[in-house]
Amino acid sequence: MLIPVIDDFKPRFGIDDFVVVADSGFMIRRNVELLRSGNYNFIIGARVRKYSDKVKDWILSLPHEDGLFHEYRLDNGDRLIVTYNSKRASKNACNRIKGVERLKKACASGRITKDKINKRGYSKFLQIENDVAVSINEDKIKEDEKWDGMKGYVTNTEPTPKEVVAQYKGLWVVERAFRISKGTIETRPIFHFTEKRIEAHVCLCFVASRFIKNWNA
């Protein structure tokens, strides 16, 4: 769906220099291949733990200092930009501690059994002992701690690493607009059956969104 939308968007608004910016949820091989096949530039949040051992070793060797930008040229020519942020590291650690505490309580109460274990969220820290008992894997927790504060960005563009990160951070504007549209304005599928009524509903939601933005400004 994305490529046809972009193909329509560029000529409609007369945009030549176009960069697709997306979070790590977009970072699946097919999506990136579609962008590359369409000769589109992109900046995407990287899933830093999904790279090869060589790349992961490089990331984990980086200094934990705020304000530094590190670059790695991937085999396919893309650039991997990695930064460290102490506030992000503290948040990662705090969230993990809370998540593990919840797991420990659930294990102690017997609410977690081996058939309910999955790799999502903090459940990745669970292990099965003797094919029966469920417990916390402390080694996995220590491994997870190594990544606290690390954030990656993959791009096929050539701005400086600092500029790449700055462009990516502009996503918060879009994400805020999306939250307002779904939450405050409650834009969602509704029971309109004619094209004009549908267009009118979307138009009113857009006007409301602009009003909220200007009001907050």
N, C-alpha and C positions, 0 to 999 in steps of 0.2 A: 504493500500500500504506500510506503514512504516515497519510493522513486517517482511514481506517477504524480504524486502531489508536488514534489520538488520540480519536476519537469513542467508542470502547469504554472507553478508559482513564479519561476524565474522570468519567463517572457511577459507574464501578466503585469508584473511590477517593474520590469526593465532592470533586473538585477543581474550583473555579470559576475562580480566577485562574491561568491556564495560559499559559506562554510557551515556545515551541519555540526551542531554542538549537541551532545546527548550524554546522559549519565551512563553508568556502567551496566545498567539493565539492558541497554541497547547493544552491549558488547558481545554479540554472538557472531560466529563466523559468517553466516549467510548475510546478515545485515551489512557487515563491513565489506564483504565481497560485492554486494550490490552497489554500494557507494563507490567502490573503487572501479567497478566496471562502467559506471556512469561518469567517471572522471570528476567526481565531486570531492572537494576538500572536506575534511572532518576533524573534529576534536572530540574524543570520547573518553569518558572515565574508564580507566583501565582496571581490570581485575588482576591486580599484581601477583596474587598467589597462584594464578593459572598459567604462568609462563614456565619456561624450561628451568631446570635446576641452575643452569648457568646464569640466567637473568635474575632468578630469585636470590642467588648468592651475592650478586652485584648489589641488589637492592638492600639486602640485610647488612652489607658492608658499609653502607652510607652513614655519615655522621648524623646523630640526632640533634640537629641545630636548626632553629627557626630561620626562615628567610633565605635558605639555600635552594637552588634549583639544579637538579642533576639530570643529565641526558644520556640515553643509551640508544644507539642506532640498531634497530632490530634487523633480522636477516632479510625481511621483505622490504626494507627501506623506510618503514615507518619509524617515527621517533617516539620513544617512551620517556616522558618527563616524570620525575619523581620528586616529591617534596616531603618534608617532615614538619609537623606542627605539634608543639607541646600541649596545647589546649585539646587538640584532637586526641592525642595520646592519653591524656587524663580522662577524657570522655570514654574512649575505648575501654580503658582499664576499669572505670567505674561501672559501665554497662555489663562488662564481663563478670565482675564480682557479684553484681545483683543477679545476673542470669545463673551463675553457678550456685549461688545460695538457694535459689528457687529449685534448681535441680536436686541439690542435696536434700532439701525438705521433701521433695516428691519421691526421691529414692527411699528415704527413711520411712515414709508412710506407706510404701508399697504401691504407690499410684503409677509408677513407671515399670513396665515389664518389657522383656526383650522384643516382643512383637510390636511394641509401640515406639521403638527407637528409630530415629531417622537422622539424616545428616543436616537437617535444617536448623538454623539458629544455634543456640547453645547446646542443643542435643548432640552436636558433634563431639562434645567432651565426655560423652558416656561410653562405657565399654561393658562387655558381657564377660563375666568370670565363670569358668566351669560350665559354660553354656546355660547358666541359670541366673546367677545374681547380676544385678545391674549396679555399676559403681561409676565414680568419677575418675577419668583418666588424667592424672596430674601432669603427665608428660605433654599431652595435647594442650593443656592450659599454658604451660611454659613456652611451647612452640608458638602459640597464638600471641603471647605477650611480645614476641620479637617484632610483630608487625604493628604494634600500637603507634599511632601518629603518622603512619606512612600512607601516602595518597599518590596514585599514578594517573597519568593522562597519556593517551596514545593519539598521535596525529600524523597526517601526511603533509602538513603545511610547514612553512619555513620561518615563521616569526620566532623571536627569542623565546626560551623556555618561560620567562616571566610573562611575556605577552600571551602565550598559550594558556597559562593558568588563569590570567586575568579574563580572557575571553570565556573560558569554561565557567568561571564564577558568575558570569552574567546569567547563567541558567536560573538563578534564584528568582529573577524577575518573572520568568515564564512559569516556574513552579508556584509562585505566590498567586499569579493570575489564575492558574488552574485550581488552586485550593479555594480561592474566592468564588470562582464560577461554580464549583461543585458544592461548596458549603454555604456561603452567605447568600448567593444568588439562586442556588439550587437549580442550576442548568442541568437538565437530564432528559432522557426520552419521555415524551408526553403523548397524550392521545389527540394529536392533530392529524387530520387526514387529507388536507389540501395543502398544496405547495405554498400558497400565500400565507396560510396560518402558521406553517412551520417556519417560514422566513421571518414572519412578524415576531414569533417567539424568540428566535435566535437574535434578531435585531434588538429587541427589548433587553435581552440578557447582556448583549454587547454594550448598549448604552448604560445599563446599570453598572457594568464593570468599569467603564470609563468614568462614571460619576464617582464611584468609590475611590478609584485611583486619584482623581483630582482632589477629592475631599481630604484624603489622607495626606496629600502633598501640602 
